[in-house]
Amino acid sequence: MNITITTPGLLFSAISLLFLAYNSRFLSLAQLIRNLHAEYQKDQSMGTLEQIKNLRKRLKIIQLMEFLGVLSFVFSLISMLFFLIDKNEMGTVSFIAAIITLIFSLLLALLEIQFSIGALKIILQEVNPSIKAKNTSLYSSTETSNSPLDQS
């Protein structure tokens, strides 16, 4: 396999797009944390507290995702430098390190998505009892129902 100075450059656009996505997630979480903090100060809800704990984990993961993304970018630059000065073996090693760190960054992104789903489940658990109450009240005023919601 022949790797040239342009090969590590292929990672630049991918890494740049990842930075945009990671930064967007970070900014969204930061705003959500501010809102949840204000909500928790008002009502001290356990659901809100659980969401804040979940967001703390997600922020740590995003921080590590960004760190590995930057490290991948640095390894790509180092790889290009080695190819430029005809140290092809070192350039290849640096390029492999760039790919490996990028892979770990993407795996952490998958993990962060799982935590995001966990946060949504917390919200759905809080909303579920009110949905049941609304559905059962629709049936109770005029007719009886065999709905499983009524049997809880």
N, C-alpha and C positions, 0 to 999 in steps of 0.2 A: 504494500500500500504506500502510495506516495502522497505525503502531506506537504503542502506548500504554505507560504506566508498568508495566502488568502483563505485557507481553510478555517483557521480560528476566527477570522473576520465574519464567518457565517453565523457565529453565535451572537454577534453584536445586536442584530435586529431582534432576535428571539429574547435575549436578556433585557433589552430595552422595553419590549412589550410586557414582559413579566414585571418589570419595575412599575410600569403604569398600573397594571392590575393589582399588584401588591399594595401600592400606595393608595389606590382607590379603596381597597378593603380596609386599610389602616384608617383612612380618614372617615370612612363610614362607621367603623367601630368606635373611633374617638367621639364622634357626635352622638352615637347611641349611648355610650358610657356617660356622657354629660347629661343626657336626657334621663337615663335610668337613675343616676345619682340624685337628680332633683326629685324624681318620683319617689325614690326610697326615703329621702329626707321628709317627704310629706306623709307617707302611709306606712313605712317600715314593713312592706309586704315581703313574705318569704320568697315568693315567686320572683320578685324584683331582685332580691339578694342572690338567688340562684343564677339569674341571668348575668348579674355583675360578676359572679365567680367564674361563669363560663366565659365571659368576655375577657377576663384577666388571662385565662389560659390561651385564648385565641390570640391576644396581643403578643404574648410570649412566643407563640408559634410564628406569627407574622414577622416578628423581629428576627427570629432565626432564619426564616425564609429569605428575608431581605439580606441578611448577612451572607448567607450562602450564595445568593445571586450576585452580590458585589464580589465575593471571592471568586466566583466563576468568571466574572468579567476580568478581574485582575489576572487570573491564570491565562485567559485568552490573550491578554496584552503581553504577558511575559512570554507566552508561546510564540507570538508574532515576533517579539524581540529576538528570541533564540533563533528562529528561522532566518531573520534578517542578518544575523552575524554568523550564519552557517553552522550553528550548533543544533543540527536536525534532531539528534537523539533527545536532547533536553527540551526542544520544542515539542516533540511528540509527547513526552512525559507531561509537560505543562498543559498541553491540549487535552490529554486524557484526564488530568486533574480538573480542568475546567468542565468537562462533560460530567464527571462524577459529582462535582459540587452542584451542578445544575440539576442533575437527577435527584439528589437529596433535597434540594429546594422544592422541586415539583412534588416529591413524596410528602413533604411537610404541608404543601398546599392542599393535597388530598386529605391529610389529617385535619387541617383547619376547616375544611368543608364539612367533615364529620362533626366537629364541634359546633359548627354553624347549624347543622341539622338538629343537634342536641338542644340548642337554644330555642329553635322553633318548636320542638316537642314540649319544652317547658311552657311556652305560651299556649300551645294547643291544650295542654292539661288544665290550665287555668280557665280557658274558654269553654272547654267541654261541658262542665256542669251547667253553665248558663245556656248553652245550646239545648241541653236536655230540658231545662226548665221552660224555655220558650216553646219547644215542640210540644211538650205535654200540656201547656196552657192553651194551645190552639185547639186541642181535642176536648178539653174538659168543659168548655163553656156550652157547646151545643150537642155534642155526640160522644159516645164512648168509642174507644179505639182498641185495637189489638196490637198496637205498636209496641215493639220491644222497649222503646224508650219509656213507656208508661209503667212498665213492670219493674222498674228499678227502685 
